[in-house]
Amino acid sequence: MRQYDKSAIHRLSDTAEEMEIWWDSSPLVFETWAAQEIEKAEDDKKEITRQRLKTLFDKDNPQDTLFDGVTTNPRLTRKVLDLIPEQVNSIVDKIIKDNPAMTDYELAWEVYKSITDKGAQLFMPSFEKSGYRKGYVSAQVDPRLVTDVREMLSQALILKKISPNIMVKCPGSKEGIYVIELLTSIGVPTNATLVFDIPQVVQVAKAAKRGYERGQQWGTDYSQWRSVITIMIGRFEARDAFFQSAEEAGIELTEELQRWSGVAIAKKAHSLLTDPANGYMSKLLLCSSRVGPKPDEVIHIEKVAGGNMVYTINPEMISDFMCICDQKDVCQQMDEPVPEDIMEKLLKIPYFVQGYQEEGIAIEDFIGQPAFQYTVKEFSGSMKEIEEYVQKRKNALK
């Protein structure tokens, strides 16, 4: 059995020069998570686990470690409050004491910004060393504002002021895509979130391209600008509407078909975004990976290795992937096609076809897609939970 010195995550990063690995959580929780992983490891593996995790991220030397960037959102920020309360409660309490006239919503927003700022500072050395190509930390506008252009734009500009390496996350709704175009025209780096399918990818890529071209006409500085488009592949394939659509088409939606559906969309999105003929300025970013379809594989990651893309991976999946692929080859597979028999079945399912065809869903209908509806509700609830946490701290301070 082959033994590797490098972790599976490290070998994934090595599959292509353009492949980037991002941390899908607040940087503030990395040390706590890493300590837990080392504790779980068998005694004879604790030291190699410690070394491998330090290779991923070292707060004292971030510019020379593996993580190239960070994605955060209200849900992940809410987890920070539970994971490291001893570090963040003093921050929350100070915000409350210094701003007695603020509403709970305003205080929650300040908490979100403050935690984001601390994470962004940890990645500034990487941002500077890379010439502003890496080290970005994504910060999301309030997910409850998916159709409010003015408020999203206002929040986006506020978030960008936090730190030079902030990348603003806007939703893949019609209105959010317009905000991305506007932000791009003035050189603000963006991350399109709440994206699940090819029609959204195409519309975001076109909007970023339009914004970039307009900005160039007006002399916008793009030295600290990037555009990425996040596809939440695991969330697309997990919806009840997919199962219902498959049943109506006479197809059994197995876990294998589910996982390959996300891979198929990822491969097509990668092809569209990297095709020089399209002239798109955006880079593919994948997230929401799932183990499977077999217990010893993660095709959501393995089958897209080697692409000109970003993969942002949450702590739980990093742990799973490093374990499952510890003694497996991780190699270039992005350009390999989805098996014909798999595609034949998928293309009989209307739910998949709508998400796979470039014009399968009208831009006005993006917010009605089941995965969009489910995820925006979850993210919106997390913002409300930050408010509730603030309320509890206010009561504790009385």
C-alpha positions in Angstrom: 0.0 0.0 0.0 1.4 3.3 -1.0 2.3 5.9 1.6 2.3 9.7 1.0 4.3 12.3 2.9 1.8 15.0 1.8 -1.8 15.0 2.8 -4.6 14.4 0.3 -5.5 18.1 0.4 -1.9 19.0 -0.4 -1.8 16.6 -3.3 -5.1 18.0 -4.5 -3.5 21.4 -4.6 -0.5 20.0 -6.6 -2.8 18.7 -9.4 -2.6 22.0 -11.3 -0.7 25.2 -11.0 -3.9 27.1 -11.1 -5.7 25.0 -8.5 -6.4 26.9 -5.3 -7.5 25.5 -1.9 -9.5 27.8 0.3 -10.7 27.4 3.9 -14.5 27.4 4.1 -14.8 28.7 7.6 -13.5 31.6 9.7 -9.7 31.6 10.1 -10.3 32.2 13.8 -11.4 28.7 14.4 -8.5 26.9 12.5 -6.3 26.4 15.6 -9.2 25.0 17.7 -10.2 22.6 14.9 -6.6 21.5 14.2 -6.1 20.8 17.9 -9.2 18.6 17.9 -8.0 16.7 14.8 -4.6 16.0 16.4 -6.3 14.8 19.6 -8.5 12.4 17.5 -5.5 11.0 15.7 -3.9 7.7 16.8 -0.8 8.1 18.9 1.6 7.1 16.1 0.0 9.6 13.7 -0.3 12.6 15.9 2.9 14.2 14.8 2.3 13.7 11.0 -1.2 15.1 11.5 0.2 18.1 13.3 2.7 18.7 10.4 0.1 18.3 7.7 -2.3 20.7 9.4 0.4 23.3 9.9 1.2 22.9 6.1 -2.5 23.9 5.4 -2.4 27.0 7.6 0.0 28.6 10.0 -1.2 31.9 11.5 2.4 32.9 12.1 3.4 32.2 8.5 0.2 32.3 6.4 2.0 33.4 3.2 3.9 30.2 2.9 1.1 27.7 3.8 -1.4 25.9 1.5 -4.7 27.8 2.0 -4.9 30.5 -0.7 -8.0 32.2 0.6 -11.1 32.0 2.7 -14.9 31.9 2.3 -17.2 33.0 5.2 -20.9 33.7 5.5 -23.3 34.4 8.4 -23.8 30.7 9.0 -20.0 30.1 9.4 -19.7 33.2 11.5 -22.5 32.0 13.8 -20.4 28.8 14.4 -17.5 30.9 15.5 -19.5 32.3 18.4 -20.1 28.7 19.6 -16.7 27.3 18.9 -14.5 29.9 20.5 -16.7 32.0 22.8 -13.7 32.7 25.1 -12.1 34.6 22.2 -15.1 36.4 20.7 -17.4 37.3 23.6 -15.1 40.2 24.6 -15.4 41.5 21.1 -19.2 41.2 21.1 -19.4 42.8 24.6 -17.3 45.7 23.6 -19.5 46.4 20.5 -22.6 46.3 22.7 -21.1 48.7 25.3 -19.7 51.1 22.7 -23.0 51.3 20.8 -25.9 51.6 23.2 -28.2 53.2 20.6 -27.8 50.4 18.0 -30.6 47.9 17.3 -29.8 44.2 17.7 -29.6 43.9 13.9 -27.1 46.7 13.7 -25.1 45.2 16.6 -25.2 41.8 14.8 -23.9 43.4 11.7 -21.0 45.0 13.6 -20.2 41.6 15.1 -20.1 40.0 11.7 -17.8 42.8 10.4 -15.5 42.6 13.4 -15.0 38.8 13.1 -14.5 39.1 9.4 -11.9 41.8 10.0 -9.9 39.6 12.3 -9.9 36.8 9.8 -8.9 39.1 7.0 -5.9 40.4 8.9 -4.6 36.8 9.3 -4.4 36.5 5.5 -3.0 39.9 4.7 0.6 38.5 4.5 -0.6 36.1 1.8 -2.4 38.9 0.0 0.7 41.1 -0.1 3.2 38.4 -1.0 1.1 37.1 -3.9 0.8 40.6 -5.4 -2.9 40.7 -4.5 -3.8 37.5 -6.3 -4.4 35.3 -3.2 -5.2 35.9 0.4 -8.8 37.1 -0.2 -11.4 36.6 2.5 -15.0 36.5 1.3 -17.6 38.5 3.3 -21.2 38.1 2.4 -24.0 40.7 2.2 -27.0 40.0 4.4 -28.7 37.0 2.6 -32.1 38.5 3.5 -31.4 41.2 0.9 -31.3 38.9 -2.2 -33.7 41.2 -4.2 -32.7 44.6 -2.8 -30.1 46.2 -5.1 -29.6 49.4 -3.1 -29.1 47.7 0.3 -26.8 45.0 -1.1 -24.7 47.6 -2.9 -24.5 49.7 0.3 -23.5 46.7 2.4 -21.0 45.6 -0.2 -19.2 48.9 -0.1 -19.2 48.8 3.7 -17.7 45.3 3.8 -15.0 46.3 1.3 -13.8 49.0 3.6 -13.0 46.4 6.3 -9.7 45.4 4.7 -8.0 45.5 1.2 -8.2 41.7 0.9 -12.0 41.5 1.4 -13.9 39.9 -1.5 -17.6 40.7 -1.4 -20.1 37.8 -1.7 -23.3 38.6 -3.5 -26.1 36.2 -4.3 -26.8 34.7 -7.7 -30.2 36.3 -8.0 -31.0 38.7 -10.8 -30.5 41.7 -8.5 -27.4 40.2 -6.9 -25.8 39.7 -10.3 -26.5 43.3 -11.2 -24.7 44.3 -8.0 -21.7 42.2 -9.0 -21.6 44.0 -12.3 -21.7 47.4 -10.6 -19.0 46.4 -8.1 -16.8 45.0 -10.8 -17.0 48.3 -12.7 -15.4 50.1 -9.8 -12.8 47.3 -9.1 -14.3 45.6 -6.1 -13.5 41.9 -6.0 -16.6 39.7 -5.9 -17.6 36.1 -5.1 -21.0 35.1 -6.5 -22.7 32.9 -3.9 -26.0 31.0 -3.9 -25.1 29.7 -7.4 -26.2 26.1 -8.2 -26.4 25.7 -11.9 -25.0 26.6 -15.3 -27.5 29.3 -16.2 -26.5 31.3 -13.1 -22.8 30.7 -13.8 -23.2 32.1 -17.3 -25.2 35.2 -16.2 -22.7 36.0 -13.5 -19.7 35.6 -15.8 -21.3 37.9 -18.4 -22.1 40.5 -15.7 -18.6 40.5 -14.4 -17.3 40.8 -18.0 -19.6 43.7 -18.7 -18.5 45.4 -15.5 -14.9 44.9 -16.2 -15.1 46.3 -19.7 -17.0 49.4 -18.4 -14.4 49.9 -15.7 -11.6 49.7 -18.1 -13.2 52.5 -20.2 -13.2 54.7 -17.1 -9.7 53.7 -15.9 -10.6 51.6 -12.9 -7.7 50.1 -11.1 -7.9 46.3 -11.3 -4.7 45.4 -9.5 -6.6 44.2 -6.5 -9.6 42.6 -8.2 -10.7 39.1 -8.8 -14.0 37.5 -9.7 -15.0 34.0 -8.6 -18.3 32.1 -9.0 -19.2 29.6 -6.3 -21.2 26.6 -7.2 -22.7 24.7 -4.3 -22.8 21.3 -6.0 -24.0 19.3 -3.0 -26.9 21.6 -2.4 -28.1 21.4 -6.0 -28.4 17.6 -5.9 -30.0 17.2 -2.5 -33.3 18.8 -3.1 -36.7 17.0 -3.1 -37.5 18.5 -6.4 -34.6 16.5 -8.0 -36.1 13.2 -6.7 -39.6 14.1 -7.8 -38.4 15.1 -11.3 -36.4 11.9 -11.6 -39.4 9.8 -10.5 -41.6 11.4 -13.0 -39.0 10.7 -15.7 -38.9 7.0 -14.6 -35.3 7.3 -13.3 -34.1 6.1 -10.0 -32.1 8.9 -8.5 -29.3 6.9 -6.8 -26.6 8.5 -4.7 -24.3 7.8 -7.7 -26.5 9.9 -10.0 -26.7 12.6 -7.4 -23.0 12.9 -7.0 -22.3 12.8 -10.7 -24.9 15.5 -11.3 -22.8 18.0 -9.3 -19.6 16.8 -11.0 -21.2 17.2 -14.4 -22.3 20.8 -13.7 -18.8 21.6 -12.3 -17.1 20.3 -15.3 -19.3 22.2 -17.7 -18.9 25.4 -15.7 -15.1 25.0 -15.7 -15.2 24.5 -19.5 -17.3 27.6 -20.1 -15.2 29.8 -17.8 -11.9 28.7 -19.1 -12.8 28.8 -22.8 -10.8 31.8 -24.3 -13.6 32.3 -26.9 -16.0 33.4 -24.1 -13.6 35.9 -22.7 -14.9 35.5 -19.2 -13.0 37.1 -16.3 -14.3 34.8 -13.5 -12.8 31.7 -12.0 -14.8 28.7 -10.9 -15.1 28.1 -7.1 -16.6 24.8 -5.9 -18.0 24.1 -2.4 -20.6 22.0 -0.6 -18.8 18.7 -1.4 -20.2 15.4 -0.1 -18.6 12.1 0.5 -19.6 9.3 -1.9 -21.2 7.7 -3.8 -19.0 4.9 -2.3 -17.7 5.3 1.3 -14.1 5.3 0.0 -14.5 8.1 -2.5 -15.3 11.8 -2.8 -16.0 12.2 -6.5 -17.1 15.8 -5.9 -13.4 16.5 -5.3 -11.5 13.7 -7.0 -13.2 14.1 -10.4 -12.6 17.8 -10.7 -9.0 17.7 -9.5 -6.5 19.6 -11.7 -8.8 22.3 -12.9 -8.1 26.0 -13.2 -10.4 26.6 -10.3 -10.8 27.2 -6.5 -12.0 24.5 -4.1 -13.2 25.9 -0.8 -13.5 23.1 1.8 -15.1 23.1 5.2 -13.3 21.6 8.2 -15.5 18.5 8.3 -14.8 17.7 4.6 -11.1 18.4 5.0 -11.0 15.8 7.7 -13.1 13.3 5.7 -11.1 13.8 2.5 -7.7 13.5 4.1 -8.8 10.3 5.7 -10.5 8.7 2.7 -7.8 9.7 0.2 -4.9 9.3 2.6 -3.5 6.4 0.5 -5.2 7.1 -2.8 -3.8 8.9 -5.8 -5.2 12.4 -6.3 -4.7 13.3 -9.9 -5.9 15.4 -12.8 -9.4 14.4 -13.7 -11.2 17.6 -14.6 -10.9 17.1 -18.3 -12.2 13.5 -18.2 -15.9 13.3 -19.3 -18.7 12.1 -17.1 -19.5 8.5 -18.0 -21.9 8.2 -20.9 -24.4 6.0 -19.1 -24.6 8.5 -16.3 -25.2 11.4 -18.6 -27.8 9.5 -20.5 -29.8 9.1 -17.3 -29.3 12.6 -16.0 -30.4 14.2 -19.3 -33.7 12.5 -19.0 -34.4 14.4 -15.7 -35.9 17.9 -16.2 -34.6 19.2 -13.0 -31.0 18.4 -14.0 -31.5 19.5 -17.6 -32.7 23.0 -16.5 -29.6 23.3 -14.4 -27.2 22.0 -17.1 -28.3 24.0 -20.1 -26.9 27.5 -20.4 -30.4 28.9 -20.8 -32.3 26.3 -18.8 -33.5 28.8 -16.3 -34.5 32.5 -16.9 -32.6 35.0 -14.8 -35.8 36.2 -13.2 -36.4 32.6 -12.0 -33.1 32.0 -10.3 -34.5 32.8 -6.9 -37.2 30.2 -7.3 -34.8 27.3 -7.9 -35.3 24.8 -5.0 -31.7 24.9 -4.0 -31.6 28.7 -3.9 -34.8 28.8 -1.8 -33.5 26.2 0.6 -30.1 27.8 1.1 -31.1 31.4 1.3 -33.6 30.4 4.1 -30.8 28.6 6.0 -28.4 31.5 5.6 -31.0 34.1 6.6 -31.8 32.1 9.7 -28.1 32.2 10.6 -28.1 36.0 10.5 -31.1 36.0 12.8 -29.2 33.7 15.1 -26.3 36.2 15.4 -28.9 38.8 16.5 -30.2 36.4 19.1 -26.6 35.8 20.3 -26.2 39.5 20.7 -29.4 39.7 22.7 -28.1 37.0 25.1 -24.8 38.9 25.6 -26.8 42.1 26.2 -28.7 40.3 28.9 -25.6 38.9 30.5 -24.1 42.4 30.7 -27.0 43.9 32.6 
